[in-house]
Amino acid sequence: MPKWLKTTLKVAAALVGIIIILFIALAVYVNYNKQKVLTMITAELNKNLNGTLTIGSIDPTLFKGFPGVSVELKDVTMKDSRWAEHHHTLLSAKDFEVSVNASALMKGEVVINKVDIIDADIDLFTDSTGYSNTAIFKAKPKVEKDPKEKETSSSTQIKRFTLSKVNFKVDDRHAYKLFKFAINNVSGRMEYPNKGWNADIDLNTMVNSFSFNTKKGSFMKNKLLNGHFDVSYDYDSQVINVAPNKLSIGDDDFNIGAQFNLKAKETPFTINLKVNDILWTSAANLLAANITKSLKMFDLKKPIDVTCDLKGAFGAGGDPSIYVTAKVRDNTLRTQGGVIENCSFNGVFSNNYINGKGLSDENSVIKLYHFNGTYKDIPFTIDTALINNLNTPIATGVFRSRFPVTKLNPVIGDESLRFSKGIVDLKLAYKADIVNFKFTKPYVTGYVDIKNTDVTYLPRNLVFKNNSIALKFTDKDLYINNIRLQNGSSVVNMQGKVSNFLNLYYTNPEKILIVWQITSPEIHLGEFLGFLNSRGGGSSSGGGSSSSGKKVSGAKITHQLNTAFDKGQAELHLRVAKVYYKTFLATDATADILLADNAMKVRNVSLKSAGGSLNLSGLILQGPVNNFAVSTNVNHVNTSAFFASFNNFGLKDFTSNNLQGFLSARVDIKGGIKNTGDLVPKSIKGFAQVDFTEGALIKFAPIKSVGKFAFPFRDLDNITFGDLKARFDINGDKINIAPMQINSSVLNMDVEGVYSLSRGTNIALDIPLRNPKNDSKITDDAERQKKRMRGIVLHILATDGDDGKIKIKWNKNHKKTDGSDSDKKEDDSDKKVEEEQQSGGSTGDYNR
């Protein structure tokens, strides 16, 4: 060995020995002068504090930190000067170990090899006024430095550190922030390049609270964080960067990165998280309670991909900016309104919907892009769905779909409509309130087209074939266009409008009024007799109003739809080329009809039939018996055809076969009509005023019965007569015939009395025997009227017989005139005829 090397080693050994001796001597000195040293250190440190630092004991650890100087502090506490007011101790550590590099100390540098904090509580507290217990550290006075002056010392450096069983809390009541961590273990190594430092940190801690706003709740509450961080700090920018790395949060593995700016007073930060294959509920549970509550209105069966960006400031009030994305593919989505299968979309949550309006629930939004799925086997797409303002949530979007109309049947239920074929094509822009996170009262604009469909209206068992329907929703109104309905041989084309539709639909569906413009080449009314029926099924007849804030379930929608159909009103304006009802045919028919709850009002009805015209107005009230009231004006109709069209109005003895001529009349009647369209017996009441011209009675049995013995040589099978004016008052099965004069080609007669459809007929007939055949040649009306009742007059009474047939007999109670020869002759004639009858002559009878 060279001599110089031997000498060097000896010097080095001597120096080491001196250092060991000095270190031992220092340790021995400190050990025997603990209290004195502790008092000196505590007093020196307290000079720079606005409060107190206390150390229970200090012990040098000779070889634990060798060759550095290592000490162990027990029961260390730090309290600010206002501790008595708030009782929040900044630091309380049972065991605090520090190891310092001895050689660095000789150079004037403080290099801490290692710091161990065990069983400690760190509480950074800020009260509501903004005062913080970190004010214990006095601010260093600013001293202007000479630019020529060189730095004589460097900043303190820490090489390694560990924290075990440490409760760390930041309680800022001024900014409503609360961060609480139960640190199981944190260990790190640090390096110091020229412009900053780098740290490798292993973390294992429980998050008890991570609240940027205590009013809204905590992120990652009660979640265990476990992972590794690569952290760096740059002195110039004063920015801490956390490189993206794996971090376990609870049971899910995230990739997390962050950045903290220490240069700014409020310490702004950015935290980025990314996770693959996390359940929707697990992701929602990591966010603050107010956001979690909103997101839990949905649930997804399969895991999804999620990212989350948080931007905020630790020293500032309010929430951080939150931006969450989710990627969903072929999943099952559960909502308050039902289950959506085959669901795919890209989702976004942000609490900064409109820049400048703050980071709050009011300015929050959930966006669903390219939303595809099937609801109850109905496929649909939504380009963009939005739910904004989480305090009073509003959902908006554009809903598109095309599908067989039969898929609507399970959606609308089995109480209103049933479709059997056809295609639905729809595009609806909707806006819906969300109360208690349940969709309610959606308002829509757009269109629904249904083509080539067969539909059954179940409550009244009406079937419509080969129909088309086009619905157009505006902001307020509903337009129903291009409707083609076919029921049997009836074809109806309709255009409709409902004003204020959606508002009434959700609040008072029974107040809905739909205005229809209806045209048709032909309608067979018998095919629509189902509207006379009361509703079938078990539909409720309640009002159907919905309270704000309640969920609109499928049953609720069906109930409102049924209420709208059955209780709502419809105003119909009809223009029909041909109308058929049994044997009745009308042309050029127009009508205004109002369909209300169990009622139908008919106004401005005009039609042509039997060579004339008819005007009508009326009312039908539905029930077990459908009550009606009708006011009709008939103008110059062919009497025979008219009677035949209406089945002789229920008369059996006076039918279309007995009449010829033209009828004008005014009829006001009320009564009952069965669901089959037939009149209810004995229900008709009212009157009819008749003006009959160019008339003829063909083989009318009552007249022929009299003529058998009174006018054996006259043509009673074809009796023509001039203008006939009459009034009939109808009361059930009784028809009261007002005094009426009949002037015919066979005979004249005055008629008055009651005709009964059952029993109670009592008709008085005054019939002069003279032949009135030539009376039509008399031009003087007064003379013709004076002559019509001259000569022998038969006073006959038509009444009920015991066998149910009408019997003809003499009217003994007829009125007689005084002092007239003709009257005397008539009386004698009457007696003569009556005597002949009593001696065996018959007045005749006929079946009713």
C-alpha positions in Angstrom: 0.0 0.0 0.0 1.4 3.4 -0.9 2.5 5.5 2.0 0.2 8.4 1.1 -2.8 6.1 1.1 -1.9 4.7 4.5 -1.6 8.2 5.8 -5.0 9.2 4.3 -6.8 6.2 5.8 -5.3 6.9 9.2 -6.5 10.6 9.0 -9.9 9.5 7.8 -10.2 6.9 10.6 -9.1 9.5 13.1 -11.8 11.9 11.8 -14.5 9.2 11.9 -13.4 8.4 15.4 -13.6 12.0 16.4 -17.1 12.3 14.9 -18.3 9.2 16.7 -16.8 10.5 19.9 -18.5 13.9 19.4 -21.8 12.2 18.4 -21.7 10.0 21.5 -20.7 12.9 23.6 -23.6 15.0 22.2 -26.1 12.1 22.7 -24.8 11.6 26.3 -25.1 15.4 26.9 -28.6 15.5 25.5 -29.6 12.4 27.4 -28.4 13.8 30.7 -29.8 17.3 30.0 -33.1 16.4 28.3 -35.2 19.0 30.1 -32.7 21.8 29.6 -32.4 21.0 25.9 -36.1 20.5 25.5 -36.8 23.9 27.2 -34.2 25.6 24.9 -35.7 24.1 21.7 -39.3 24.8 22.7 -38.5 28.4 23.7 -36.6 29.0 20.4 -39.4 27.5 18.3 -42.1 29.4 20.1 -40.4 32.7 19.2 -41.7 32.2 15.7 -45.2 31.1 16.6 -48.5 32.9 17.4 -49.4 30.3 19.8 -47.7 27.5 21.7 -45.6 24.4 20.8 -45.2 21.8 23.6 -43.1 18.7 23.5 -43.7 16.1 26.2 -40.2 14.6 25.9 -37.2 14.4 23.7 -34.9 11.4 23.2 -31.8 11.0 21.0 -31.7 7.7 19.1 -28.0 7.0 18.8 -27.9 4.5 15.9 -31.4 4.7 14.4 -30.5 7.6 12.3 -26.7 7.1 12.1 -24.6 8.7 10.7 -27.3 11.4 11.0 -28.6 13.0 14.2 -31.9 11.4 15.2 -34.3 12.5 17.8 -37.7 11.2 19.0 -40.3 13.7 20.2 -43.2 12.5 22.4 -46.5 14.2 22.9 -46.1 17.1 20.5 -48.9 19.7 20.4 -49.3 22.9 18.5 -52.1 25.4 19.5 -52.7 28.8 18.0 -53.2 31.9 20.2 -57.1 31.7 19.8 -57.4 28.0 20.7 -59.5 28.8 23.7 -62.2 30.2 21.4 -62.4 27.3 18.9 -60.7 24.3 20.6 -59.1 23.0 17.4 -55.5 21.8 18.0 -53.4 22.2 14.9 -51.1 19.2 15.8 -51.3 16.5 18.3 -48.7 13.7 17.8 -47.9 10.9 20.2 -44.6 10.0 18.4 -42.6 12.3 16.1 -39.2 11.1 14.9 -36.8 13.3 12.9 -33.4 12.2 11.5 -31.1 15.0 10.3 -28.0 14.6 8.1 -25.0 15.6 10.3 -22.6 16.4 7.6 -25.1 18.7 5.9 -25.5 20.6 9.2 -21.8 21.3 9.2 -22.3 23.0 5.8 -25.2 25.1 7.1 -27.9 23.0 5.4 -30.8 21.2 7.0 -31.3 17.8 5.3 -33.9 15.7 7.0 -33.2 12.1 6.2 -36.5 10.9 7.5 -39.6 12.1 9.3 -41.9 9.6 11.0 -45.2 10.8 12.4 -47.1 8.1 14.3 -50.5 8.3 16.1 -51.3 11.9 15.3 -54.1 14.3 14.6 -53.7 17.3 12.3 -56.6 19.8 12.3 -56.4 22.8 9.9 -59.4 24.9 11.0 -60.9 28.0 9.6 -63.9 29.6 11.3 -66.8 31.4 9.6 -65.1 34.7 9.6 -62.1 33.4 7.7 -59.7 33.1 10.6 -57.5 30.0 10.5 -55.4 28.3 13.2 -52.6 28.1 10.7 -52.1 31.8 11.8 -49.8 30.2 14.4 -47.0 30.6 12.0 -45.8 34.1 11.9 -45.2 35.7 8.6 -41.5 36.5 7.9 -40.8 40.2 7.4 -39.9 41.2 3.9 -36.3 42.2 3.7 -34.8 43.7 0.6 -31.8 41.7 -0.4 -28.6 43.0 -1.9 -28.4 41.5 -5.4 -24.7 41.0 -4.9 -25.3 39.0 -1.8 -24.9 35.3 -2.2 -27.1 32.7 -0.6 -25.3 31.2 2.3 -27.8 28.5 3.1 -30.2 26.3 1.3 -33.9 25.4 2.1 -34.7 22.5 4.3 -34.9 19.2 2.5 -36.7 16.0 3.5 -35.5 12.7 2.0 -38.1 10.3 3.4 -41.2 10.5 5.4 -43.9 8.3 6.8 -47.3 8.9 8.4 -49.0 6.1 10.3 -52.4 6.2 12.1 -52.8 9.9 11.4 -56.1 11.7 11.2 -55.8 14.7 8.9 -58.6 17.2 8.7 -59.2 20.5 6.8 -62.3 22.1 8.3 -63.0 25.4 6.5 -66.3 26.8 7.7 -65.8 30.0 5.9 -65.8 28.3 2.5 -68.0 25.3 3.6 -65.2 22.8 2.9 -64.4 19.7 4.9 -61.6 17.2 4.1 -61.1 14.3 6.5 -58.7 11.4 6.0 -57.9 8.5 8.3 -54.4 7.8 7.1 -53.4 4.2 7.7 -50.0 4.7 6.0 -48.3 7.2 3.8 -44.7 6.8 2.9 -42.6 8.7 0.4 -39.1 9.3 -1.0 -38.0 12.7 -2.3 -35.4 14.0 -4.6 -34.3 17.6 -5.2 -33.3 18.4 -8.7 -32.2 22.0 -9.6 -35.7 23.5 -10.0 -37.8 21.7 -7.5 -38.4 18.3 -6.1 -39.8 14.9 -7.0 -41.6 12.4 -4.7 -42.6 8.8 -4.9 -45.5 8.3 -2.5 -47.5 5.2 -1.5 -50.9 5.9 -0.1 -53.3 3.9 2.0 -56.0 6.1 3.6 -59.8 6.1 4.3 -61.7 9.2 3.0 -64.2 10.2 5.7 -65.1 13.4 3.9 -64.0 15.1 0.7 -66.5 18.0 0.6 -65.9 21.1 -1.5 -69.3 22.3 -0.3 -70.6 20.8 3.0 -74.1 21.8 1.9 -73.9 19.4 -1.0 -72.1 16.4 0.5 -68.9 14.5 0.2 -67.1 13.0 -2.8 -65.6 9.4 -2.2 -67.3 9.3 1.2 -66.1 6.3 3.3 -63.9 5.0 0.4 -60.5 3.5 0.9 -57.7 5.0 -1.3 -54.8 2.8 -2.1 -52.1 3.5 -4.7 -48.8 5.0 -5.8 -48.2 8.6 -6.8 -45.3 10.2 -8.8 -45.4 13.8 -7.7 -43.2 16.7 -8.8 -42.9 20.4 -7.9 -41.4 23.3 -9.9 -40.0 26.2 -7.9 -40.6 28.7 -10.7 -44.2 27.9 -11.6 -45.0 26.7 -8.0 -47.1 23.9 -9.5 -47.4 20.4 -8.1 -48.0 17.8 -10.7 -49.3 14.3 -9.9 -48.6 12.0 -12.9 -51.4 9.7 -14.0 -51.2 6.4 -12.1 -53.4 3.6 -10.8 -55.4 4.4 -7.7 -57.9 2.1 -6.1 -61.0 3.9 -4.8 -63.0 1.3 -2.9 -63.4 -1.7 -5.1 -62.7 0.0 -8.4 -59.3 0.8 -10.0 -58.9 4.3 -11.4 -56.2 6.1 -13.4 -55.8 9.4 -11.6 -53.7 12.5 -12.3 -53.8 16.0 -10.7 -52.3 19.5 -10.7 -52.1 22.0 -7.8 -51.0 25.6 -8.2 -49.4 26.9 -5.0 -48.6 30.3 -6.5 -52.2 31.5 -6.4 -53.6 32.4 -3.0 -56.6 30.1 -3.2 -54.6 27.1 -4.5 -56.5 26.1 -7.6 -56.4 22.4 -8.6 -57.3 20.0 -11.4 -58.0 16.3 -10.7 -58.6 13.8 -13.6 -60.0 10.4 -13.0 -60.6 7.6 -15.5 -62.0 4.1 -15.0 -63.1 1.2 -17.2 -65.8 -1.2 -16.3 -67.5 0.4 -13.3 -71.1 0.0 -12.4 -73.3 3.1 -12.7 -74.3 3.0 -9.0 -70.6 2.7 -7.9 -69.6 5.7 -10.1 -72.6 7.7 -8.8 -71.7 6.9 -5.2 -68.2 8.5 -5.6 -69.8 12.0 -6.2 -71.4 14.4 -3.8 -74.8 13.5 -2.4 -76.7 16.0 -4.5 -75.2 14.7 -7.7 -75.6 11.1 -6.6 -79.3 11.6 -6.0 -79.7 12.9 -9.6 -77.7 10.1 -11.2 -79.5 7.4 -9.2 -82.7 8.2 -11.1 -81.1 5.9 -13.6 -79.4 2.5 -13.3 -77.4 0.5 -15.8 -77.1 -3.3 -15.5 -73.6 -3.7 -17.1 -70.4 -1.8 -16.2 -69.5 1.3 -18.2 -66.4 3.5 -18.9 -66.3 6.8 -16.9 -64.0 9.8 -16.7 -64.3 12.7 -14.2 -62.5 16.1 -14.3 -62.6 18.2 -11.1 -61.4 21.8 -11.2 -61.6 24.1 -8.2 -59.7 25.8 -5.5 -59.0 24.7 -1.9 -59.2 28.3 -0.5 -62.2 29.4 -2.5 -65.9 28.9 -1.6 -68.4 26.9 -3.6 -68.3 23.7 -5.6 -65.5 22.8 -8.0 -66.2 22.4 -11.7 -67.3 18.8 -12.3 -67.3 17.2 -15.7 -68.2 13.5 -15.9 -68.4 11.4 -19.1 -69.8 7.9 -19.5 -69.8 5.5 -22.4 -72.6 3.0 -22.5 -73.0 0.2 -25.1 -75.7 -2.5 -25.4 -76.8 -2.1 -21.8 -80.1 -2.2 -19.9 -81.2 1.1 -18.5 -83.7 1.3 -15.6 -85.6 4.6 -15.2 -88.6 5.7 -13.1 -90.6 5.4 -16.3 -89.6 1.9 -17.2 -86.8 -0.3 -18.6 -85.0 0.4 -21.8 -83.2 -2.5 -23.4 -80.4 -2.5 -26.0 -79.4 0.9 -24.7 -76.3 2.8 -26.0 -75.3 6.4 -25.5 -72.5 8.7 -24.5 -73.3 10.5 -21.3 -72.0 13.8 -19.8 -72.6 15.5 -16.4 -71.5 19.1 -15.8 -72.3 21.6 -13.2 -71.3 24.4 -15.5 -74.0 24.2 -18.2 -73.9 27.9 -19.1 -70.6 29.7 -18.5 -70.9 32.6 -16.1 -73.9 31.3 -14.2 -71.9 29.6 -11.5 -71.1 26.1 -10.5 -74.3 24.9 -8.9 -77.2 22.5 -9.1 -79.2 25.2 -10.9 -76.5 25.3 -13.6 -76.0 21.5 -13.8 -76.9 19.3 -16.7 -77.0 15.7 -17.7 -76.5 15.1 -21.5 -77.1 11.9 -23.3 -75.8 11.8 -26.9 -76.8 9.4 -29.6 -79.2 7.6 -27.3 -80.6 4.3 -28.8 -82.7 1.7 -27.2 -86.0 -0.2 -27.2 -88.9 0.5 -24.8 -91.4 -2.3 -24.5 -90.1 -3.7 -27.8 -90.4 -0.2 -29.5 -87.1 0.9 -31.0 -86.2 4.6 -30.7 -83.3 7.1 -31.0 -82.7 10.4 -29.3 -80.0 12.6 -30.8 -79.4 14.6 -27.7 -81.3 14.3 -24.4 -80.7 17.0 -21.7 -81.7 17.2 -18.0 -80.7 20.6 -16.6 -81.2 22.4 -13.3 -81.1 19.7 -10.7 -83.1 21.8 -8.2 -86.1 21.8 -10.6 -85.0 19.4 -13.3 -86.2 19.8 -16.8 -85.7 17.1 -19.5 -85.5 17.9 -23.2 -84.7 16.0 -26.3 -85.8 14.9 -29.8 -87.4 11.4 -29.8 -87.4 9.5 -33.1 -88.9 6.1 -33.9 -90.4 3.9 -36.6 -92.1 0.6 -35.7 -95.2 -1.5 -36.3 -98.2 0.1 -34.7 -99.1 -3.2 -32.9 -96.2 -2.5 -30.5 -98.3 0.3 -29.0 -100.9 -2.1 -27.6 -98.9 -3.0 -24.4 -97.9 0.6 -23.9 -101.4 2.2 -24.0 -103.1 -0.8 -22.3 -106.3 -2.6 -23.2 -108.9 0.0 -22.2 -108.9 2.4 -25.2 -107.4 1.4 -28.5 -106.1 -1.8 -30.0 -104.1 -1.7 -33.3 -103.8 -4.8 -35.5 -101.6 -3.5 -38.4 -99.8 -0.5 -39.7 -96.6 1.5 -39.3 -95.8 4.4 -36.9 -93.3 7.1 -37.8 -92.7 9.8 -35.3 -90.4 12.6 -34.4 -91.2 14.5 -31.1 -89.2 17.2 -29.4 -90.1 16.9 -25.7 -89.8 18.9 -22.6 -90.6 17.3 -19.2 -90.6 18.4 -15.6 -88.8 16.0 -13.2 -90.2 16.2 -9.7 -88.6 14.1 -7.0 -86.5 12.7 -9.9 -89.5 11.2 -11.6 -90.6 12.3 -15.1 -94.0 14.0 -15.2 -96.1 16.0 -17.7 -93.9 15.9 -20.8 -94.7 18.7 -23.3 -93.9 17.7 -26.9 -93.7 19.3 -30.4 -93.4 17.3 -33.6 -95.4 14.7 -35.5 -96.7 11.2 -35.3 -97.8 9.5 -38.6 -99.7 6.2 -38.5 -100.5 4.6 -41.9 -102.6 1.7 -43.1 -103.7 0.6 -39.7 -106.7 -1.2 -38.4 -107.9 0.0 -35.0 -110.6 -1.0 -32.5 -112.0 1.5 -30.1 -112.5 -0.9 -27.3 -114.9 1.0 -24.9 -117.5 1.0 -27.7 -116.4 -1.9 -29.7 -116.0 0.0 -33.0 -113.6 -1.3 -35.6 -112.0 1.0 -38.2 -110.2 -0.4 -41.2 -107.4 0.9 -43.5 -106.9 4.1 -41.4 -104.3 6.8 -41.5 -103.6 9.3 -38.8 -101.2 12.3 -38.7 -100.7 14.1 -35.4 -98.8 17.4 -35.2 -97.9 18.8 -31.8 -97.1 22.5 -31.5 -96.1 24.4 -28.3 -99.7 24.6 -27.2 -102.0 22.9 -29.7 -102.5 19.5 -31.3 -103.4 19.2 -35.0 -104.8 15.9 -36.3 -104.4 15.8 -40.1 -105.0 13.5 -43.0 -107.1 11.1 -41.0 -108.8 8.4 -43.0 -111.2 6.1 -41.1 -113.1 3.3 -42.6 -115.8 1.4 -40.6 -117.6 -1.1 -42.8 -118.7 0.8 -45.9 -118.3 4.2 -44.2 -115.2 6.3 -45.2 -114.5 9.4 -43.2 -111.8 12.0 -43.8 -111.0 14.2 -40.8 -108.9 17.2 -39.8 -108.8 18.1 -36.2 -107.4 20.6 -33.7 -107.2 20.6 -29.9 -106.2 24.0 -28.3 -104.1 24.0 -25.2 -103.9 20.2 -25.5 -101.0 19.1 -23.3 -101.9 21.4 -20.4 -105.4 20.2 -20.3 -104.3 16.5 -20.8 -102.3 16.5 -17.6 -104.5 18.8 -15.5 -108.2 18.4 -16.7 -108.5 15.9 -19.5 -112.2 16.0 -19.3 -112.1 19.7 -20.5 -110.3 18.8 -23.7 -112.2 20.1 -26.8 -111.2 18.7 -30.2 -112.6 20.5 -33.2 -113.1 18.3 -36.2 -113.7 19.1 -39.9 -115.1 15.9 -41.3 -115.9 15.0 -44.9 -117.1 11.8 -46.3 -118.5 10.4 -49.6 -120.9 8.2 -47.6 -121.6 7.3 -44.0 -123.8 4.5 -42.7 -125.0 5.6 -39.3 -125.8 2.1 -38.3 -122.1 1.3 -38.3 -121.6 3.9 -35.6 -124.3 2.9 -33.2 -121.5 1.9 -30.8 -121.4 5.6 -29.8 -124.8 5.1 -28.2 -123.5 2.5 -25.9 -122.2 3.3 -22.5 -118.4 2.7 -22.1 -117.4 -0.9 -21.7 -114.7 -2.2 -19.4 -113.7 -0.9 -16.0 -112.6 2.6 -16.9 -112.9 5.0 -14.1 -115.2 7.9 -14.6 -113.3 10.2 -12.4 -112.0 13.6 -13.4 -108.5 12.4 -14.1 -106.6 15.5 -13.0 -103.0 14.8 -12.1 -101.2 16.5 -9.2 -97.9 18.2 -10.0 -94.9 16.2 -8.9 -96.3 12.8 -9.2 -94.9 10.1 -11.4 -96.7 9.5 -14.6 -96.8 5.8 -14.7 -98.2 3.6 -17.5 -101.5 3.2 -15.7 -101.7 6.9 -15.1 -101.1 7.6 -18.8 -103.8 5.1 -19.8 -106.2 6.5 -17.3 -105.7 10.0 -18.6 -106.0 8.8 -22.2 -109.3 7.0 -21.4 -110.6 10.1 -19.6 -109.6 12.3 -22.6 -111.4 9.9 -25.0 -114.5 9.4 -22.9 -114.9 12.6 -20.9 -113.3 15.1 -23.3 -115.5 17.1 -25.7 -115.5 16.9 -29.5 -116.9 19.5 -31.8 -117.7 18.0 -35.2 -118.4 19.9 -38.4 -119.6 17.4 -41.0 -119.9 17.6 -44.7 -121.2 14.3 -46.1 -122.3 13.5 -49.6 -124.5 10.6 -48.6 -125.9 9.5 -45.3 -127.5 6.1 -44.8 -129.5 4.9 -41.8 -131.3 1.6 -42.3 -133.7 2.5 -45.2 -133.1 6.3 -44.8 -130.9 8.1 -47.4 -129.9 11.7 -47.3 -127.6 13.7 -49.5 -125.6 16.9 -49.2 -125.6 16.6 -45.4 -124.1 19.2 -43.1 -124.0 19.2 -39.3 -122.4 20.7 -36.3 -122.2 18.2 -33.5 -120.8 18.5 -30.0 -119.8 15.3 -28.2 -119.5 15.9 -24.5 -119.4 13.6 -21.4 -122.3 11.2 -22.1 -124.0 13.8 -24.3 -124.3 14.7 -28.0 -125.6 18.1 -29.1 -126.6 18.4 -32.7 -126.9 21.8 -34.4 -127.3 23.2 -37.8 -128.1 19.9 -39.4 -129.1 20.3 -43.0 -129.7 17.5 -45.6 -131.7 16.6 -48.6 -133.9 13.5 -48.6 -137.0 12.2 -50.3 -137.0 15.0 -52.8 -137.0 17.7 -50.1 -134.8 19.0 -47.3 -134.6 18.7 -43.6 -133.1 20.9 -40.9 -132.6 19.6 -37.4 -131.1 20.3 -34.1 -131.2 18.2 -31.0 -129.6 16.6 -28.0 -128.8 13.0 -26.9 -128.0 12.2 -23.3 -126.4 8.7 -22.9 -127.3 6.3 -20.1 -129.0 3.0 -19.7 -131.6 4.6 -21.9 -130.4 7.3 -24.4 -132.7 10.3 -24.0 -133.0 12.7 -26.9 -134.7 15.9 -27.8 -135.1 16.9 -31.5 -136.4 19.9 -33.3 -136.9 19.4 -37.0 -138.1 21.3 -40.0 -139.1 19.2 -43.0 -139.5 21.0 -46.3 -141.5 19.5 -49.2 -140.4 15.8 -48.9 -142.0 12.9 -50.6 -144.2 11.6 -47.9 -144.2 8.0 -48.9 -140.4 7.8 -49.2 -140.0 9.9 -46.0 -142.2 7.6 -43.9 -140.5 4.5 -45.3 -137.1 6.0 -44.4 -138.0 6.3 -40.8 -139.9 3.0 -40.5 -143.3 4.8 -40.4 -142.2 6.5 -37.1 -143.4 3.4 -35.2 -147.0 3.6 -36.6 -148.6 0.4 -37.6 -151.9 1.5 -39.2 -150.6 4.5 -41.1 -147.6 3.6 -43.2 -145.7 4.8 -46.3 -148.0 2.5 -48.3 -151.0 4.6 -47.3 -149.5 8.0 -48.3 -148.7 10.0 -51.4 -147.9 13.7 -51.6 -145.4 16.2 -50.3 -144.9 17.0 -46.6 -143.6 20.0 -44.8 -143.6 19.9 -41.1 -142.2 21.2 -37.9 -141.5 18.5 -35.3 -140.4 19.0 -31.7 -140.1 15.8 -29.8 -138.2 14.1 -27.0 -137.9 10.5 -26.0 -135.7 7.5 -25.6 -133.7 5.5 -28.1 -132.1 2.1 -27.6 -128.5 1.3 -28.2 -129.7 -0.6 -31.3 -131.1 2.7 -32.7 -134.8 1.7 -32.1 -137.2 4.0 -30.3 -138.1 3.2 -26.7 -141.9 2.4 -26.7 -144.2 5.1 -25.1 -141.2 7.4 -24.6 -142.0 10.0 -27.3 -143.4 13.4 -26.3 -143.8 16.6 -28.3 -145.7 17.9 -31.2 -145.8 17.9 -35.0 -147.2 20.6 -37.2 -147.9 19.2 -40.7 -148.5 20.8 -44.0 -149.5 18.2 -46.6 -149.9 19.0 -50.3 -150.8 17.0 -53.4 -151.7 14.2 -51.1 -153.4 10.9 -51.5 -154.6 8.2 -49.1 -154.0 4.8 -50.5 -156.0 1.9 -49.0 -156.2 3.5 -45.6 -158.0 1.0 -43.4 -160.0 3.3 -41.1 -161.5 5.2 -44.1 -162.3 2.0 -45.9 -163.9 0.6 -42.8 -166.4 3.5 -42.8 -166.8 3.4 -46.6 -168.1 -0.2 -46.5 -171.5 1.0 -45.6 -171.3 4.8 -45.9 -169.8 5.2 -49.4 -170.1 1.9 -51.2 -169.9 3.5 -54.6 -166.9 5.8 -54.1 -163.2 5.0 -54.8 -161.8 4.7 -51.2 -158.6 3.0 -52.3 -157.2 6.2 -53.8 -158.4 9.3 -52.1 -156.8 12.6 -53.3 -157.0 15.8 -51.3 -155.7 19.3 -51.3 -153.7 21.1 -48.7 -153.9 19.4 -45.3 -152.8 21.3 -42.2 -152.7 19.4 -38.9 -151.1 19.4 -35.5 -150.4 16.3 -33.5 -149.4 16.4 -29.9 -147.5 13.3 -28.9 -147.4 11.9 -25.3 -145.9 8.5 -25.1 -148.2 6.1 -27.0 -150.9 8.7 -27.3 -151.1 11.1 -30.3 -153.6 13.9 -29.8 -155.1 15.1 -33.1 -156.0 18.8 -33.0 -159.2 19.7 -34.9 -158.4 19.1 -38.5 -160.3 19.4 -41.8 -159.7 16.9 -44.5 -161.0 17.9 -48.0 -160.6 15.0 -50.4 -161.9 13.6 -53.7 -164.1 11.1 -51.9 -165.4 12.9 -48.9 -164.7 15.7 -46.5 -164.3 15.1 -42.8 -163.4 16.9 -39.6 -161.2 14.9 -37.4 -160.3 15.4 -33.7 -159.3 13.1 -30.9 -156.6 10.7 -29.6 -154.9 7.9 -31.5 -153.2 5.4 -29.3 -150.4 3.0 -30.2 -151.8 0.6 -27.5 -155.1 1.4 -25.9 -157.0 4.6 -25.5 -157.9 5.5 -29.1 -160.8 8.0 -29.2 -161.1 9.8 -32.6 -164.2 11.7 -33.5 -164.9 11.9 -37.3 -167.6 14.2 -38.8 -168.2 13.0 -42.3 -170.8 14.6 -44.6 -172.4 12.1 -47.0 -172.4 14.5 -49.9 -170.0 13.9 -52.7 -167.3 16.6 -52.7 -165.9 15.6 -56.0 -166.9 18.8 -57.8 -166.0 21.2 -54.9 -162.7 21.9 -56.4 -164.5 23.8 -59.2 -165.8 26.4 -56.7 -163.4 29.3 -56.9 -164.8 31.2 -54.0 -163.1 29.9 -50.8 -165.8 31.1 -48.5 -168.5 29.5 -50.6 -166.6 26.2 -50.9 -166.0 26.2 -47.1 -169.7 26.8 -46.4 -170.8 24.0 -48.7 -168.4 21.3 -47.5 -170.4 20.2 -44.5 -173.9 20.5 -46.0 -176.3 17.6 -46.2 -176.3 14.5 -44.1 -173.3 14.3 -41.8 -172.2 11.1 -40.1 -170.8 11.5 -36.6 -168.5 8.6 -36.0 -166.3 7.6 -33.1 -163.2 5.4 -33.5 -162.5 3.7 -30.1 -160.8 0.6 -28.6 -162.7 -2.7 -28.8 -162.5 -5.5 -26.3 -160.5 -7.7 -28.8 -157.8 -5.0 -29.2 -159.2 -3.8 -32.5 -160.5 -0.4 -33.2 -164.3 -0.3 -33.3 -166.3 2.3 -35.3 -169.6 3.5 -33.7 -171.8 6.4 -33.6 -170.7 9.4 -31.8 -173.7 10.3 -29.6 -171.9 13.2 -27.9 -171.1 15.2 -31.1 -171.8 18.9 -31.1 -175.0 20.1 -32.9 -175.9 23.5 -34.3 -179.3 25.1 -33.5 -182.0 26.3 -35.9 -180.6 24.9 -39.1 -182.6 22.8 -41.5 -179.6 21.1 -42.6 -178.7 20.3 -39.0 -182.2 18.9 -38.5 -181.9 16.8 -41.6 -178.5 15.6 -40.5 -180.0 14.6 -37.1 -182.8 12.7 -38.7 -180.3 11.0 -41.0 -178.1 10.1 -38.0 -181.0 8.5 -36.2 -182.0 6.6 -39.3 -178.5 5.2 -39.8 -178.3 4.4 -36.1 -181.6 2.6 -36.2 -180.3 0.6 -39.2 -177.2 -0.3 -37.3 -179.2 -1.4 -34.3 -181.3 -3.6 -36.5 -178.3 -5.5 -37.6 -176.0 -3.2 -39.6 -172.3 -3.3 -38.7 -169.9 -0.3 -38.5 -167.0 -2.6 -39.3 -163.6 -3.0 -37.6 -159.9 -3.5 -38.5 -156.9 -4.7 -36.9 -154.7 -2.1 -35.2 
